[in-house]
């Protein structure tokens, strides 16, 4: 199995876990109403930190 196959397997495992966690009968995983969702997939660590700091400053 190459790197792409492993990445696809990991992604499939994460999707199964998220589905199971969000649909369980007791205490399902759900985003809080006041939560802020940040897509960090295309951001460096420094960009992520700056974005979070700016959001904290903006919302306080």
Buried (B, 14 or more C-beta within 10 A) or exposed (E): EEEEEEEEEEEEEEEEEEEEEEEEEEEEEEEEEEEEEEEEEEEEEEEEEEBEEEEEEEEE
